[in-house]
């Protein structure tokens, strides 16, 4: 299934592929045929990139789920006025070959939304967390508060999210997307045990990043 965020791009690719194919046939042009073939390949890549696979959401509501597909870059200690002291920041790198759909990490209520314009540094560089264009989302999950971020990379130039302040959300539900390679981060409070390590592959809505301590 193709994500709703990418349907228009796939349709544009299909239209251009058909138009170039018909034009190349009418003109009997090798150059136009090559252009049509290239556009067909681009369209196939767009269909692959904007895929939206079915995910099996864990039933345990004490789990903090990954908000993105990708590879864990780091797990670091972090203090923040919203989440409190002794928190943990989990950073995820998304390559262009990962699914880019973003999912809610746990049931709760959106406390705030903050969009910050910025640079387009490579997503795997640590400075990208502070200086790149990003969306920061604060979530109250009952026994604590957490933050998660969508951060653009050197190719990604667009962030989409369908959330409002005060909105009740459910863990595993789709909330947005970052286009073409990016970074995602979760800032977890002290009462959450982190379950992942750097280098580990994760999937949005399926992989448990952490678990609320008893």
C-alpha positions, 0 to 999 in steps of 0.5 A: 500500500502507498502512503497517502503522503506520497500518492501525488508524487507517484501519480505525477511520475506515472503521468510523465512516464505515460506521456513520454512513452506516447511521445517517444512512440509518435516521434520514434525517438530513442532519446525520448524512449530513454527518458521514458524508461528513466521516468519509469524507474523513478516512479518505481522508486517512488512507489517503493519509498512511499510504501506503507506496510502493515505493522503488528502493534504490540498489545503491551501498553507499557511499551514505548514504540519506535516512531520510525524505521531505521538504525539506532545511532545512539542512546544518551543521557539527557536532562529537559524541563519537560521530561525531567532529569536523568532522561535518555535520548534515543536517536534513529537514522533513516536511510532513503531505503527505510520506510518513512512513515512515522507512528505514535510511540505510546497512548497519551495526549499531545501537550505541545507542538513546535516546528523549527526551521533550520539547516539540512545537515546530514541526518547521521551527524549529531549536530543535525539534532540541534540545527536541522529543520525539525518538528518537536512533539511533547506527549503526556502518557499518564505516568510521565512525559516524553518528547519525540522529533522528526528531523530533516536530513541533507535530502529530506526537505519536508516534514508532515504531521497530522497532530494538534495540541490536546489531541488524544493519540494511540500508540502505533497510529500513523501521525506523519512522514519525513521525505527522503532520508532523515532522523528521528529522536525520542526523549524518554523520562527516568521511569522508562527503561531503554531496550535498544542499543546503537546499531540495532534495526528498528521498525515504527510501531513494532519495535519497543524502544523502551518500557515503563518501569514497574 
